[in-house]
Amino acid sequence: MPSLPEILHRTFFRALSLPAPAGQAVLLSYVFDWLHRTPDPWKLATDSYEQDKYRTTLKHLPARPYRRIIDVGCSEGVFTHVLAATYPDAEVIGVDVSERALARARERAPQDGRVRFIRADILTHRSDQRFDLVICSETLYYLGRHERLRRASAQLSELLVPDGVLVAVHPWPEADRLHHYLNSHAALSRLTEQVYTATSRPFAVTVYGTKPATPPS
């Protein structure tokens, strides 16, 4: 059963989803800039639970080369930098609505341009690039209503190349609701799902794939 603070937290973000998607994106940008008034508000760089979740997520990534990776809802880029270190030959992009968070992420980015951070939101962003690996972790519950989750699922699937991989990581059992539209999206197939309950904050790691490109006849 969710705690009262969690219920109020979710209710607040559902209220933010009442405007049109572009308006919601503006509101979320203001909220997350405020939350990032102090560095690393969720202790993503130091909390042992978060570090274990990063290691667990990496374990679930299919073993293959990834040329382009995008981390959607990257905050200050802690896991984005982990991905860049794990896949040193990949171009890695972190995306978030908070410019304040992204400024801190950029301070730690290498100077070779391989790791970049872009201010954008999951509901309205249109990327010219497609990615071999898309990460969406601890992000979907901020979008509120089911219609927004459906839209976000479509947006995430459009970021993928044929035979690409999408990994969604969210609290359990809430992940069952948050991943519903990913599970039912025509372009995605759920490859694996693992639920971790032996922790104070259970979570699920769900891996999706897109169909390989059809060879020309």
C-alpha positions in Angstrom: 0.0 0.0 0.0 1.5 3.4 -1.0 2.3 5.8 1.8 0.5 9.1 2.2 3.5 11.2 0.9 3.6 8.9 -2.2 -0.2 9.3 -2.8 0.1 13.1 -2.5 3.2 13.0 -4.8 1.3 11.1 -7.5 -1.8 13.3 -7.1 0.3 16.4 -7.7 1.8 15.1 -10.9 -1.6 13.9 -12.2 -2.9 17.4 -11.7 0.0 18.7 -13.8 -1.1 16.4 -16.6 -4.5 18.3 -17.0 -3.1 20.8 -19.5 -2.2 19.9 -23.1 1.1 18.1 -23.5 3.1 21.2 -24.3 1.7 23.0 -21.3 2.4 20.0 -19.1 6.0 20.1 -20.3 6.4 23.7 -19.3 5.0 23.0 -15.8 7.3 20.0 -15.4 10.3 22.1 -16.4 9.5 24.7 -13.7 8.9 22.0 -11.1 12.1 20.1 -11.8 14.2 23.2 -12.0 12.9 24.0 -8.5 13.6 20.5 -7.2 17.1 20.8 -8.5 17.8 24.0 -6.6 20.2 21.9 -4.6 22.5 19.3 -6.4 21.4 15.7 -6.7 18.1 16.0 -4.8 17.5 12.2 -4.9 21.1 11.3 -4.0 21.4 9.3 -7.3 25.2 9.5 -7.2 25.6 8.2 -3.6 22.5 6.2 -2.5 23.3 2.5 -2.3 19.8 1.6 -3.5 20.3 3.7 -6.7 23.7 2.2 -7.3 22.4 -1.3 -7.0 19.6 -0.5 -9.3 22.1 0.8 -11.9 24.1 -2.4 -11.7 20.9 -4.5 -12.0 19.7 -2.5 -15.0 23.1 -3.0 -16.8 22.8 -6.8 -16.1 19.6 -6.9 -18.1 20.9 -5.2 -21.2 21.2 -7.7 -24.1 24.8 -8.3 -24.9 25.4 -6.5 -28.2 27.2 -3.4 -29.5 25.2 -0.1 -29.1 26.2 2.8 -31.3 23.6 5.3 -30.1 22.1 5.4 -26.6 19.5 7.8 -25.1 18.7 8.1 -21.4 15.2 9.7 -21.1 14.6 11.6 -17.9 18.3 11.6 -17.1 18.2 14.3 -14.3 21.9 15.2 -13.6 23.2 12.4 -15.8 24.5 10.0 -13.2 23.3 6.9 -15.0 24.0 8.5 -18.4 27.7 8.7 -17.5 27.5 5.0 -16.3 26.2 4.1 -19.7 28.9 6.1 -21.4 31.6 4.3 -19.4 30.1 0.9 -20.1 29.8 1.5 -23.8 32.8 3.6 -24.7 32.3 3.4 -28.4 28.7 4.6 -28.2 27.3 8.1 -28.7 25.2 8.8 -25.6 22.5 11.4 -25.1 20.8 12.4 -21.9 17.4 14.1 -22.1 15.6 16.0 -19.3 13.1 18.8 -18.8 15.3 20.6 -16.2 18.0 22.9 -17.6 19.4 23.2 -14.1 19.9 19.5 -13.8 21.4 19.3 -17.3 23.9 22.1 -16.6 25.3 19.9 -13.8 25.3 16.9 -16.1 27.3 18.8 -18.7 30.0 19.8 -16.2 31.0 16.1 -15.9 30.7 15.3 -19.6 33.9 14.5 -21.5 35.1 17.1 -23.9 35.1 14.9 -27.0 31.4 15.4 -27.6 30.5 11.7 -27.3 28.2 12.4 -24.4 25.6 15.2 -24.8 22.7 16.5 -22.8 19.6 18.0 -24.4 16.6 19.8 -22.8 13.5 18.1 -24.1 10.4 16.3 -22.8 9.2 12.9 -23.5 5.7 14.0 -24.6 6.6 16.5 -27.4 10.2 15.9 -28.3 10.9 14.9 -31.9 14.3 13.5 -32.5 16.0 13.3 -35.9 18.1 10.4 -34.6 17.1 6.8 -33.8 18.8 4.8 -31.1 19.9 1.2 -30.5 19.2 1.5 -26.8 16.6 3.7 -25.0 16.5 3.9 -21.2 13.5 5.2 -19.4 14.0 4.9 -15.6 11.9 6.4 -12.8 10.2 8.8 -15.2 6.8 7.6 -16.4 5.0 8.2 -13.1 5.6 11.9 -13.5 3.4 12.0 -16.5 0.1 11.4 -14.7 -2.9 10.2 -16.7 -3.2 7.1 -18.8 -3.5 9.1 -22.0 -0.1 10.6 -21.3 1.4 7.2 -20.7 0.0 6.0 -24.0 1.6 9.1 -25.7 4.9 8.5 -24.0 5.0 4.9 -25.0 4.5 5.8 -28.6 7.3 8.5 -28.3 9.7 6.0 -26.8 9.0 3.4 -29.5 9.7 6.0 -32.2 13.2 6.6 -30.8 14.2 3.0 -31.6 16.0 1.7 -34.7 14.8 -1.7 -36.0 16.0 -4.4 -33.6 16.5 -1.8 -31.0 16.2 -2.2 -27.2 14.1 -0.2 -24.7 14.6 -0.7 -21.0 12.0 0.6 -18.5 12.7 0.6 -14.8 10.0 1.7 -12.3 8.8 0.9 -8.8 6.8 -2.3 -8.3 3.9 -2.9 -8.4 3.3 0.5 -10.0 5.4 -0.6 -12.9 2.6 -2.9 -13.9 0.4 0.2 -14.7 3.2 2.4 -16.0 4.4 -0.3 -18.5 0.9 -1.2 -19.7 1.0 0.8 -22.9 4.6 -0.3 -23.7 3.4 -3.9 -23.3 0.5 -3.4 -25.7 2.4 -1.2 -28.3 2.3 -2.8 -31.7 6.0 -1.9 -32.5 7.3 -3.4 -29.2 7.8 -6.9 -27.9 8.5 -7.5 -24.3 11.6 -9.6 -24.1 12.1 -10.0 -20.3 10.8 -8.6 -17.0 12.4 -9.1 -13.6 10.8 -7.9 -10.4 13.1 -7.2 -7.4 11.3 -7.4 -4.1 14.1 -8.1 -1.7 14.7 -4.4 -1.1 13.0 -1.6 0.8 11.8 -0.2 -2.6 10.8 -3.0 -5.0 11.3 -2.3 -8.7 10.9 -3.9 -12.0 13.3 -4.0 -15.0 11.4 -4.6 -18.2 13.2 -5.0 -21.6 11.5 -4.5 -24.9 12.7 -5.0 -28.5 11.6 -3.8 -31.9 11.4 -6.0 -34.9 14.5 -6.3 -37.1 14.4 -4.5 -40.4 12.9 -6.6 -43.2 15.6 -7.3 -45.9 14.8 -6.1 -49.4 13.2 -8.8 -51.6 
